[in-house]
Amino acid sequence: MAGAMPAHLQAYWLGKGLARWATTPTPYRSLVAALLDEGVPANQVHGAAARLYHKHFGRWPGKHDGAPSAGEQIAARHGKGRA
């Protein structure tokens, strides 16, 4: 699963698999746990989860109410993103 997630797995996690994570109180954590349960390697799980979360919610994990995420704040301090 290095790089892009195979299309059939992305289709599952953004389709039928949504019920396993997207409606929970902590969807990112739930998705990470579900991906680990399904055998996604620990060194790839957070990247895969972040991309799926972003595709579904339209924002990166940790970003709430239009405020920049921690990563965006760091990037902005280094001139690489929005403030």
Buried (B, 14 or more C-beta within 10 A) or exposed (E): BEEEBEEEBBEBBBEEBBEBBBEBEEBBEBBBBBBEEEEBEEEBBBBBBBBBBEEBEEBBBBBEEEEBBEBBEEBEEEEEBEE
